[in-house]
Amino acid sequence: MDEATEAEVLLLKAWKKYRVALNRVQDQQQYPDVIEWPVAPA
């Protein structure tokens, strides 16, 4: 990733965290009655 800017690296990390959060939706305490969807990076 030597070609990516610092901003691009940070955005990539944010998207990776978002994907992990999506995968953990079913682990939420009130799932499936109440789902708190993660907010996608801008």
N, CA, C and O atoms as a GROMACS GRO file, in nm:
protein
  168
    1MET      N    1   0.083  -0.119   0.000
    1MET     CA    2   0.000   0.000   0.000
    1MET      C    3   0.087   0.125   0.000
    1MET      O    4   0.045   0.230   0.048
    2ASP      N    5   0.205   0.112  -0.052
    2ASP     CA    6   0.294   0.228  -0.056
    2ASP      C    7   0.241   0.339  -0.146
    2ASP      O    8   0.284   0.454  -0.134
    3GLU      N    9   0.151   0.306  -0.236
    3GLU     CA   10   0.099   0.405  -0.329
    3GLU      C   11  -0.022   0.480  -0.274
    3GLU      O   12  -0.060   0.583  -0.329
    4ALA      N   13  -0.083   0.430  -0.170
    4ALA     CA   14  -0.203   0.492  -0.114
    4ALA      C   15  -0.164   0.613  -0.029
    4ALA      O   16  -0.062   0.614   0.039
    5THR      N   17  -0.250   0.713  -0.034
    5THR     CA   18  -0.230   0.830   0.052
    5THR      C   19  -0.273   0.794   0.193
    5THR      O   20  -0.338   0.692   0.216
    6GLU      N   21  -0.236   0.879   0.287
    6GLU     CA   22  -0.275   0.855   0.426
    6GLU      C   23  -0.428   0.854   0.439
    6GLU      O   24  -0.483   0.773   0.514
    7ALA      N   25  -0.494   0.943   0.368
    7ALA     CA   26  -0.641   0.949   0.372
    7ALA      C   27  -0.702   0.820   0.317
    7ALA      O   28  -0.802   0.772   0.370
    8GLU      N   29  -0.644   0.766   0.211
    8GLU     CA   30  -0.695   0.642   0.153
    8GLU      C   31  -0.676   0.524   0.248
    8GLU      O   32  -0.763   0.438   0.258
    9VAL      N   33  -0.564   0.521   0.316
    9VAL     CA   34  -0.538   0.414   0.412
    9VAL      C   35  -0.638   0.422   0.527
    9VAL      O   36  -0.690   0.320   0.571
   10LEU      N   37  -0.665   0.542   0.575
   10LEU     CA   38  -0.762   0.560   0.683
   10LEU      C   39  -0.902   0.518   0.639
   10LEU      O   40  -0.976   0.457   0.715
   11LEU      N   41  -0.938   0.552   0.516
   11LEU     CA   42  -1.070   0.514   0.464
   11LEU      C   43  -1.080   0.363   0.449
   11LEU      O   44  -1.185   0.305   0.479
   12LEU      N   45  -0.975   0.299   0.404
   12LEU     CA   46  -0.974   0.154   0.392
   12LEU      C   47  -0.993   0.088   0.529
   12LEU      O   48  -1.068  -0.009   0.541
   13LYS      N   49  -0.925   0.141   0.630
   13LYS     CA   50  -0.940   0.087   0.766
   13LYS      C   51  -1.084   0.105   0.815
   13LYS      O   52  -1.139   0.017   0.880
   14ALA      N   53  -1.143   0.220   0.783
   14ALA     CA   54  -1.281   0.246   0.824
   14ALA      C   55  -1.376   0.147   0.758
   14ALA      O   56  -1.469   0.098   0.823
   15TRP      N   57  -1.355   0.116   0.629
   15TRP     CA   58  -1.440   0.019   0.559
   15TRP      C   59  -1.422  -0.121   0.616
   15TRP      O   60  -1.518  -0.197   0.625
   16LYS      N   61  -1.301  -0.155   0.655
   16LYS     CA   62  -1.277  -0.287   0.715
   16LYS      C   63  -1.350  -0.298   0.849
   16LYS      O   64  -1.410  -0.402   0.878
   17LYS      N   65  -1.346  -0.192   0.930
   17LYS     CA   66  -1.419  -0.193   1.057
   17LYS      C   67  -1.569  -0.204   1.033
   17LYS      O   68  -1.640  -0.272   1.107
   18TYR      N   69  -1.618  -0.137   0.930
   18TYR     CA   70  -1.759  -0.142   0.895
   18TYR      C   71  -1.800  -0.284   0.858
   18TYR      O   72  -1.905  -0.332   0.901
   19ARG      N   73  -1.718  -0.351   0.778
   19ARG     CA   74  -1.748  -0.490   0.738
   19ARG      C   75  -1.752  -0.582   0.859
   19ARG      O   76  -1.836  -0.671   0.866
   20VAL      N   77  -1.661  -0.562   0.953
   20VAL     CA   78  -1.662  -0.643   1.075
   20VAL      C   79  -1.791  -0.616   1.153
   20VAL      O   80  -1.855  -0.709   1.202
   21ALA      N   81  -1.829  -0.490   1.163
   21ALA     CA   82  -1.952  -0.455   1.234
   21ALA      C   83  -2.074  -0.517   1.168
   21ALA      O   84  -2.166  -0.563   1.237
   22LEU      N   85  -2.077  -0.521   1.035
   22LEU     CA   86  -2.188  -0.586   0.964
   22LEU      C   87  -2.194  -0.734   0.997
   22LEU      O   88  -2.302  -0.790   1.016
   23ASN      N   89  -2.079  -0.797   1.002
   23ASN     CA   90  -2.074  -0.940   1.033
   23ASN      C   91  -2.117  -0.970   1.176
   23ASN      O   92  -2.154  -1.083   1.207
   24ARG      N   93  -2.112  -0.870   1.262
   24ARG     CA   94  -2.147  -0.890   1.402
   24ARG      C   95  -2.290  -0.847   1.436
   24ARG      O   96  -2.330  -0.852   1.552
   25VAL      N   97  -2.366  -0.805   1.336
   25VAL     CA   98  -2.503  -0.760   1.361
   25VAL      C   99  -2.583  -0.869   1.432
   25VAL      O  100  -2.657  -0.839   1.526
   26GLN      N  101  -2.570  -0.992   1.390
   26GLN     CA  102  -2.647  -1.101   1.450
   26GLN      C  103  -2.604  -1.132   1.593
   26GLN      O  104  -2.673  -1.206   1.663
   27ASP      N  105  -2.493  -1.077   1.638
   27ASP     CA  106  -2.448  -1.098   1.775
   27ASP      C  107  -2.506  -0.994   1.871
   27ASP      O  108  -2.483  -1.001   1.992
   28GLN      N  109  -2.581  -0.898   1.819
   28GLN     CA  110  -2.640  -0.795   1.904
   28GLN      C  111  -2.741  -0.857   1.999
   28GLN      O  112  -2.807  -0.955   1.965
   29GLN      N  113  -2.752  -0.799   2.115
   29GLN     CA  114  -2.833  -0.856   2.222
   29GLN      C  115  -2.980  -0.871   2.184
   29GLN      O  116  -3.043  -0.971   2.219
   30GLN      N  117  -3.037  -0.775   2.114
   30GLN     CA  118  -3.180  -0.779   2.081
   30GLN      C  119  -3.208  -0.827   1.939
   30GLN      O  120  -3.321  -0.816   1.892
   31TYR      N  121  -3.108  -0.878   1.871
   31TYR     CA  122  -3.125  -0.931   1.735
   31TYR      C  123  -3.218  -1.051   1.740
   31TYR      O  124  -3.202  -1.132   1.831
   32PRO      N  125  -3.311  -1.069   1.653
   32PRO     CA  126  -3.344  -0.992   1.533
   32PRO      C  127  -3.456  -0.890   1.553
   32PRO      O  128  -3.498  -0.825   1.458
   33ASP      N  129  -3.503  -0.876   1.677
   33ASP     CA  130  -3.614  -0.783   1.701
   33ASP      C  131  -3.572  -0.638   1.680
   33ASP      O  132  -3.647  -0.558   1.623
   34VAL      N  133  -3.454  -0.604   1.727
   34VAL     CA  134  -3.401  -0.469   1.712
   34VAL      C  135  -3.261  -0.482   1.654
   34VAL      O  136  -3.175  -0.551   1.709
   35ILE      N  137  -3.238  -0.414   1.543
   35ILE     CA  138  -3.107  -0.419   1.479
   35ILE      C  139  -3.050  -0.279   1.473
   35ILE      O  140  -3.114  -0.187   1.421
   36GLU      N  141  -2.931  -0.262   1.525
   36GLU     CA  142  -2.859  -0.136   1.515
   36GLU      C  143  -2.757  -0.150   1.403
   36GLU      O  144  -2.651  -0.209   1.422
   37TRP      N  145  -2.792  -0.096   1.287
   37TRP     CA  146  -2.704  -0.108   1.172
   37TRP      C  147  -2.585  -0.014   1.186
   37TRP      O  148  -2.602   0.100   1.227
   38PRO      N  149  -2.466  -0.061   1.154
   38PRO     CA  150  -2.349   0.027   1.157
   38PRO      C  151  -2.360   0.132   1.046
   38PRO      O  152  -2.424   0.110   0.943
   39VAL      N  153  -2.297   0.243   1.067
   39VAL     CA  154  -2.298   0.352   0.969
   39VAL      C  155  -2.179   0.333   0.875
   39VAL      O  156  -2.065   0.318   0.919
   40ALA      N  157  -2.208   0.335   0.747
   40ALA     CA  158  -2.102   0.318   0.647
   40ALA      C  159  -2.011   0.441   0.644
   40ALA      O  160  -2.057   0.553   0.664
   41PRO      N  161  -1.883   0.419   0.620
   41PRO     CA  162  -1.791   0.532   0.610
   41PRO      C  163  -1.830   0.624   0.494
   41PRO      O  164  -1.888   0.580   0.394
   42ALA      N  165  -1.799   0.749   0.509
   42ALA     CA  166  -1.832   0.848   0.405
   42ALA      C  167  -1.731   0.846   0.293
   42ALA      O  168  -1.744   0.922   0.197
   0.00000   0.00000   0.00000
